[in-house]
């Protein structure tokens, strides 16, 4: 029986090569996941995260266990922006930084102020921007 299956797969492969398209691919998954690919999920950073590399075009999501303000820069502190972490239904706080347009070789540096205690973490964190392989259809 396995030989029959292998022979059938070989015939489907030959047909796909001749047609220039996969012979037995249902159109619905192709439309959903290739033609109309969903957006890339954010990359999550937490206080317990190790050094992180963010792929070009991805959003950086910072996740905290308490309310916070993120003081950050994408040009080594030449200019800065403050973003407030928003509460989620899960009891955490998230802050998405607009990092989608940053170039490879760049970096995001940030520090955090805990709003309930009005205290800075006293640490600068760094996330490097790197190249990501292109999404394959």
N, C-alpha and C positions, 0 to 999 in steps of 0.2 A: 504493500500500500504506500509506503513512503516514496517509492520510486515513481508512482503515478503522480503524487503530489508535486514532487520535484520537477517532473516533466511538464505538468500544468503550469507551474511557476515560470519555467523556462519559456514556454510559449507566450505567457502574458508579458514577460520581459521583452521578448522579440517584437511582439505587437506594440508595446509601449515605445520601443526604440523606433520602429517604423513610423508610428503616428506622431512622435515627438512630444508625447504627453503620457502620463500614467494611465494605462488602459482601464483599470477597475477602481479608480478613485471616485468616491461619492462627491458630488459637487458641493454639498452643504458644508462639510468641514474645510474644504479648500477655500470657499468664499469666506468663512468665519475666521480661519486661522492664518491664511496666506494672503488672500486678496485684501481683506479688511483686518489685518493683524491688530490685535488689541495693543493699547499703549504699554510701554515698558513700565513695570512696577518700580516704585521708588526703592532705593537702597537705604536700609535702616541702620542708623548709628545709635548706640546706647552708651551710657557711662561705663559699662563693662566691656565695650568693644575694644578689640585690639586695633592696631593701626589699620586704616581702611583706605582702599583705593576705589575711586568712583569712576566708572566708565563714562566716556564722552556721551552726552545726550541724556544721561540719567538724572533723576531728581534725588537730592539728598534729603532724607527724612530723619530728623533728630527726635528721639523718643525719650521722655523723662517720666519719673514717678511722681513728680510734684510740679506745681506751676513754675514757669521759668521764662526768662527773656534771653534770647540768643543774640549776642553782639558779634557780628561776623564781617569778614572781608574776603574778597576774591583777588585783591591786589596788594597783599602783604601789609595791610593796615593803612594804606594810603588814603582810602575812604572806607567808611564802615556803614553798616545797616543794622538796625535792631528789629528783631521779629519776636512776637509773643507766641509761646507754645499754646496751642488750643487744646481744651479738654476733650477727651473722647468718651464714648459710652463705656469703655473698658476700664476707666479709672486712671488712664495714662494721659500724658500731654504730648502732643506732636507739633513739630515745626518743620514745614517743608521749605527748604531753601531753593530759590530759582537758579539751579545749576545747569540746566539743560543746554545752555549756549556757551558754556565754558570750554576752552580749547585744551587739547592734550598738553600735558606738561605744566598746567596751572595747578592751583591748590586753593582750597577753602581753609581759612583759619578762623577759629571762633572760640569764644569763651561764654560762660553761662552765669547769669545771676538768678539766684533762687528768690522769687518775689515774696514768699511768705516770711523768710528770714532777712530779706534785703541784704544778701551776702553773695559775693562773687565766688566762683569755684577756685580762683587763684591759679588756674591752669589754662594755657592756650592749647587747643586741639587742632590737628591738621589732617585734612583729607586731600590726598593727591588725585588729580584727574589723569586718567590713562586711557589708552585706546581699547576699544572693545571690538571683537570680531563682528562683522556685519551679519545681520539676521539673514538666515538662508531660507528661501521659499520652499 
